[in-house]
Structures are given as structure tokens and as C-alpha cells.
């Protein structure tokens, strides 16, 4: 079981679908999943200005991290990314928004993202392709979290 799986396993989902786990990365995963499901750019909220999964991946690719990002989308092994690389690509405003949304200190956000983002993108692109519509991504996120909801109610 990888780090991503162990963090997802630590997610406790309440009746409202909100993460209540003790691991601070649970709140970060929830915030990032919410952002990835939002394909709109320029909206108010955590990372919403990036334009969903495609926007996030494009931002990382434009920052020179394309080969790393492609490894997450592809079916092979995920390449690691550093917190510094993510911090430079996303910028202080995006990291600050995540810090405020999750309660995780801004200095720690990029490091946590570096641990969870490769596995998260990998899980959301199971066929080696980025879903083209919000509906497809919404289904993937629903399936990802739905398994945990089912496990919690069993």
C-alpha cells in the first residue's frame, strides 16, 4: 500500500461527505479533489483559478515539469516531485489558499502535495488519459471516494 492509499484510508467521511480524519493530509486531499472537479477558471476558492485537473496539469507542464506530470498520467511508475518544484509552479497565492482551506501551515503544503499529488493524478487517470469533461472526472472522484463511503458503512 502506497502513501496515497494510506492517506486515503485515513480519510473518514461523515454523512455530509466531508473528511474528518485526524491526518491533516485528509483535508488537503479533500480540498484538492474539490479543486480538480472544478473545470472553471477564475473562480473564487482554493486553486479554482487553475481550471480543474487539466488546468493544474497544464500549470505544472508550463513550469517545466511535463515529464514528471506525464508519468503520473501514464500507466507506468510515477516520478517523484519535490515540494520546492510544486511551490515554484503553483506560487504563493495558490499555496496560501490551500493552507487557509485546510489549516495546514503554508510552509508544509507543498511538501504534502508532493506526497499525494502523483498518486491522486494517477488514480484520476486510470486509462492513461486525462478525462476531457467534468462529468468524467466527477465520476472518477465519486468512484474514488465512493469506495471509502461504502467501506465506512459496512
C-alpha positions as a LaTeX table, in Angstrom:
\begin{tabular}{lrrr}
\hline
Residue & $x$ (\AA) & $y$ (\AA) & $z$ (\AA) \\
\hline
Unk1 & 0.00 & 0.00 & 0.00 \\
Unk2 & 1.44 & 3.36 & $-1.06$ \\
Unk3 & 1.41 & 6.62 & 0.81 \\
Unk4 & $-1.56$ & 7.84 & $-1.23$ \\
Unk5 & $-3.57$ & 4.74 & $-0.32$ \\
Unk6 & $-2.69$ & 5.05 & 3.34 \\
Unk7 & $-3.74$ & 8.71 & 3.39 \\
Unk8 & $-7.00$ & 7.89 & 1.62 \\
Unk9 & $-7.50$ & 5.07 & 4.10 \\
Unk10 & $-7.14$ & 7.62 & 6.90 \\
Unk11 & $-9.95$ & 9.69 & 5.41 \\
Unk12 & $-13.07$ & 9.44 & 7.50 \\
Unk13 & $-16.07$ & 10.65 & 5.55 \\
Unk14 & $-19.02$ & 11.97 & 7.53 \\
Unk15 & $-22.64$ & 11.93 & 6.40 \\
Unk16 & $-22.11$ & 15.24 & 4.55 \\
Unk17 & $-19.22$ & 13.77 & 2.54 \\
Unk18 & $-16.59$ & 15.80 & 4.38 \\
Unk19 & $-13.26$ & 14.43 & 5.52 \\
Unk20 & $-12.98$ & 14.20 & 9.29 \\
Unk21 & $-9.77$ & 12.15 & 9.57 \\
Unk22 & $-7.02$ & 13.05 & 12.00 \\
Unk23 & $-4.36$ & 13.13 & 9.27 \\
Unk24 & $-4.00$ & 16.74 & 8.07 \\
Unk25 & $-3.44$ & 15.44 & 4.55 \\
Unk26 & $-7.05$ & 14.20 & 4.54 \\
Unk27 & $-8.27$ & 17.81 & 4.48 \\
Unk28 & $-5.71$ & 18.60 & 1.79 \\
Unk29 & $-6.89$ & 15.70 & $-0.37$ \\
Unk30 & $-10.48$ & 16.84 & 0.05 \\
Unk31 & $-9.56$ & 20.42 & $-0.95$ \\
Unk32 & $-7.56$ & 19.24 & $-3.96$ \\
Unk33 & $-10.32$ & 16.86 & $-5.11$ \\
Unk34 & $-12.80$ & 19.72 & $-4.91$ \\
Unk35 & $-10.48$ & 21.88 & $-6.97$ \\
Unk36 & $-9.87$ & 19.15 & $-9.54$ \\
Unk37 & $-13.59$ & 18.62 & $-10.02$ \\
Unk38 & $-13.98$ & 22.34 & $-10.85$ \\
Unk39 & $-13.09$ & 22.87 & $-14.51$ \\
Unk40 & $-13.88$ & 26.57 & $-14.37$ \\
Unk41 & $-11.04$ & 29.06 & $-14.29$ \\
Unk42 & $-11.02$ & 32.34 & $-12.47$ \\
Unk43 & $-13.46$ & 31.35 & $-9.74$ \\
Unk44 & $-13.10$ & 32.18 & $-6.10$ \\
Unk45 & $-11.81$ & 29.44 & $-3.88$ \\
Unk46 & $-8.91$ & 27.09 & $-3.39$ \\
Unk47 & $-6.94$ & 26.63 & $-6.62$ \\
Unk48 & $-10.13$ & 27.20 & $-8.64$ \\
Unk49 & $-8.33$ & 29.64 & $-10.91$ \\
Unk50 & $-6.27$ & 26.81 & $-12.38$ \\
Unk51 & $-9.21$ & 25.27 & $-14.26$ \\
Unk52 & $-9.59$ & 21.80 & $-12.77$ \\
Unk53 & $-7.36$ & 18.81 & $-13.40$ \\
Unk54 & $-6.39$ & 19.90 & $-16.91$ \\
Unk55 & $-5.51$ & 23.38 & $-15.69$ \\
Unk56 & $-3.41$ & 22.07 & $-12.83$ \\
Unk57 & $-1.53$ & 19.69 & $-15.11$ \\
Unk58 & $-1.04$ & 22.46 & $-17.67$ \\
Unk59 & 0.36 & 24.77 & $-14.99$ \\
Unk60 & 2.84 & 22.11 & $-13.93$ \\
Unk61 & 3.79 & 21.34 & $-17.55$ \\
Unk62 & 4.32 & 25.04 & $-18.28$ \\
Unk63 & 6.65 & 25.19 & $-15.28$ \\
Unk64 & 8.93 & 22.61 & $-16.93$ \\
Unk65 & 7.53 & 19.60 & $-15.08$ \\
Unk66 & 5.90 & 17.95 & $-18.11$ \\
Unk67 & 7.89 & 14.72 & $-17.98$ \\
Unk68 & 7.00 & 14.22 & $-14.31$ \\
Unk69 & 3.32 & 15.00 & $-14.94$ \\
Unk70 & 3.19 & 12.60 & $-17.90$ \\
Unk71 & 4.48 & 9.81 & $-15.64$ \\
Unk72 & 1.52 & 10.37 & $-13.31$ \\
Unk73 & $-0.98$ & 10.25 & $-16.17$ \\
Unk74 & 0.67 & 7.31 & $-17.94$ \\
Unk75 & 0.38 & 3.72 & $-16.88$ \\
Unk76 & 3.99 & 3.32 & $-15.70$ \\
Unk77 & 5.63 & 4.25 & $-12.42$ \\
Unk78 & 5.00 & 7.77 & $-11.08$ \\
Unk79 & 8.02 & 10.05 & $-10.91$ \\
Unk80 & 8.50 & 11.95 & $-7.68$ \\
Unk81 & 8.19 & 15.71 & $-7.43$ \\
Unk82 & 9.60 & 17.92 & $-4.71$ \\
Unk83 & 7.71 & 20.39 & $-2.61$ \\
Unk84 & 10.02 & 23.11 & $-3.94$ \\
Unk85 & 9.11 & 22.24 & $-7.53$ \\
Unk86 & 5.40 & 22.37 & $-6.73$ \\
Unk87 & 5.77 & 25.57 & $-4.75$ \\
Unk88 & 7.52 & 27.31 & $-7.64$ \\
Unk89 & 4.97 & 26.04 & $-10.18$ \\
Unk90 & 1.85 & 26.88 & $-8.16$ \\
Unk91 & 3.01 & 30.06 & $-6.47$ \\
Unk92 & 2.40 & 31.52 & $-3.04$ \\
Unk93 & $-1.20$ & 32.56 & $-3.71$ \\
Unk94 & $-2.30$ & 29.01 & $-4.53$ \\
Unk95 & $-0.38$ & 27.52 & $-1.60$ \\
Unk96 & $-1.79$ & 30.15 & 0.75 \\
Unk97 & $-5.33$ & 29.32 & $-0.43$ \\
Unk98 & $-4.78$ & 25.64 & 0.34 \\
Unk99 & $-3.23$ & 26.49 & 3.70 \\
Unk100 & $-6.28$ & 28.56 & 4.64 \\
Unk101 & $-8.70$ & 25.88 & 3.41 \\
Unk102 & $-7.01$ & 23.05 & 5.28 \\
Unk103 & $-5.44$ & 24.62 & 8.35 \\
Unk104 & $-2.04$ & 23.21 & 7.34 \\
Unk105 & 0.81 & 25.72 & 7.65 \\
Unk106 & 1.73 & 27.19 & 4.26 \\
Unk107 & 5.33 & 26.03 & 4.71 \\
Unk108 & 4.10 & 22.41 & 4.81 \\
Unk109 & 1.52 & 22.46 & 1.99 \\
Unk110 & 3.89 & 21.95 & $-0.95$ \\
Unk111 & 5.60 & 19.03 & 0.76 \\
Unk112 & 2.28 & 17.32 & 1.45 \\
Unk113 & 1.14 & 17.98 & $-2.12$ \\
Unk114 & 4.35 & 16.42 & $-3.41$ \\
Unk115 & 3.48 & 13.25 & $-1.49$ \\
Unk116 & $-0.16$ & 12.95 & $-2.55$ \\
Unk117 & $-0.45$ & 14.57 & $-5.99$ \\
Unk118 & 1.33 & 11.87 & $-8.04$ \\
Unk119 & $-0.94$ & 9.12 & $-6.68$ \\
Unk120 & $-4.04$ & 11.29 & $-6.87$ \\
Unk121 & $-3.49$ & 12.16 & $-10.53$ \\
Unk122 & $-2.62$ & 8.53 & $-11.25$ \\
Unk123 & $-5.91$ & 7.38 & $-9.68$ \\
Unk124 & $-7.90$ & 10.02 & $-11.59$ \\
Unk125 & $-6.36$ & 8.99 & $-14.93$ \\
Unk126 & $-6.67$ & 5.19 & $-14.78$ \\
Unk127 & $-6.56$ & 4.70 & $-18.55$ \\
Unk128 & $-3.50$ & 6.88 & $-19.01$ \\
Unk129 & $-5.58$ & 9.84 & $-20.21$ \\
Unk130 & $-6.93$ & 13.00 & $-18.59$ \\
Unk131 & $-10.76$ & 12.94 & $-18.59$ \\
Unk132 & $-11.96$ & 15.55 & $-21.09$ \\
Unk133 & $-15.17$ & 16.57 & $-19.36$ \\
Unk134 & $-16.07$ & 17.49 & $-15.82$ \\
Unk135 & $-18.57$ & 14.64 & $-15.79$ \\
Unk136 & $-15.90$ & 12.03 & $-16.41$ \\
Unk137 & $-13.69$ & 13.49 & $-13.72$ \\
Unk138 & $-16.66$ & 13.81 & $-11.38$ \\
Unk139 & $-17.34$ & 10.11 & $-11.89$ \\
Unk140 & $-13.71$ & 9.23 & $-11.17$ \\
Unk141 & $-13.74$ & 11.32 & $-7.98$ \\
Unk142 & $-17.09$ & 9.82 & $-6.99$ \\
Unk143 & $-15.72$ & 6.32 & $-7.55$ \\
Unk144 & $-12.58$ & 7.15 & $-5.60$ \\
Unk145 & $-14.47$ & 8.47 & $-2.60$ \\
Unk146 & $-17.45$ & 6.15 & $-3.04$ \\
Unk147 & $-15.36$ & 3.13 & $-2.19$ \\
Unk148 & $-14.46$ & 4.72 & 1.10 \\
Unk149 & $-18.05$ & 5.62 & 1.84 \\
Unk150 & $-19.06$ & 2.00 & 1.13 \\
Unk151 & $-16.25$ & 0.69 & 3.35 \\
Unk152 & $-17.25$ & 3.01 & 6.19 \\
Unk153 & $-20.87$ & 1.89 & 6.13 \\
Unk154 & $-20.04$ & $-1.82$ & 6.05 \\
\hline
\end{tabular}
